[in-house]
Amino acid sequence: MKVNRKTGRRLGFVKQSPTPFHLNGLLLVKKKAGPSSHDIVDMARKALGIKRIGHCGTLDPFASGILTLLLGEATRLQGHFLSMNKNYHAIFRFGRTSDTLDLSGELTDADASFKLPPQAEIEKTLEQYFKGSIQQVPPRFSAVKVQGKRAYQLARAGKEFQLQPKSVTIYSITAKRLSDTALEVKSEVSAGTYIRSLVRDLAEKFSGVGLLESLVRTNVGPFTIEECLDSDELSLENKVLVEESIKPLQLYIQGEHIALDDMAFKQLVQGSLFAMMPRRAFERTAQPALGSRSPSEYRLFFYNNSLVAIASTGMDKKNDKKMNKRKFIYNTSHSFPFPLGENFLASEKKRSVS
């Protein structure tokens, strides 16, 4: 680590100020075809004036629909929202295909004589091969990692590589025959399912080729496209509208609700509050807030009826061990508009300096 000899500060290290308390949460955006998911994130950053924003599930530039954005501390809950089921409305085009399995790629094969089978046979094929748990090979142009590199990077470089099939679940899928070469397909699938792979595999069942002509993500878990903010409204001029569209996390994360009094909240700010201490330890300083719920994977901590912290009561999947009893996966106490008086703030400043 390089250090400035005069100031003693680490070089290249910039401490970011915490995200304003009211901007921590979830923002649903209706993405239109054209911009990438990262473009939408950049637009949200400029509109809200904060840097810490991430999305839960990429939508390719040609696709449209729901893009779930997590703001501030909420980015630490990405895994929870990534695991939600997704609904799609798509148009499958048969008789031609491309290297990307959609219209954005280079055409690699075409069959002008191809015709889809009758509607009844299409439905039978979907029921037999494309419902429930299936093994699916991701597209070559995808973000799947192969020996430390993204598959699309290897594909663009013309490298030869193999992608392993992975288990995904198709909860429902329906198709309407629009023409000899087009299907309108509606589906609900598990996280990690590629619709481009579905059209490729379905075309193979019909001894042909196909690609994804259009794609709209209509639902993500409990979220619907009707409640989304239009991506065109993500601008600094619409900052008030964008802020009003931020949704509180407690509506979508179930768990035990614990209210903190002034002393317990101060311990949270100081880092001395245990996230996983027994429930009875809060009995003298806390009562269930906003309605008690049965214990689950999370504990939600409230102060003055505002969500200030979330702790995981489950397992750390990466390390396969119990979460540290002190660990909060979401903590906005340092950006909370303190009502505890100047003495408390002064003591905190003194403690941070020492």
Secondary structure, 3 states (H helix, E strand, C coil): CCECCCCCCECCCCCCCCCCHHHCEEEEEEECCCCCHHHHHHHHHHHHCCCCEEECCCCCCCCEEEEEEEEHHHHHHHHHHHCCCEEEEEEEEECEEECCCECCCCEEEECCCCCCCCHHHHHHHHHHHCCEEEEECCCCCCCCEECCEEHHHHHHCCCCCCCCCEEEEEEEEEEEECCCCEEEEEEEECCCCCHHHHHHHHHHHCCCCEEEEEEEEEEECCEEHHHCEEHHHCCHHHHHHHHHCCECHHHCCCCEEEECCHHHHHHHHHCCCCCCCCHHHHCCCCCCCCCCCCCCCEEEEEECCEEEEEEECCEECCCCEECCCCCCCEECHHHCCCCCCHHHHHHHHHHHHC
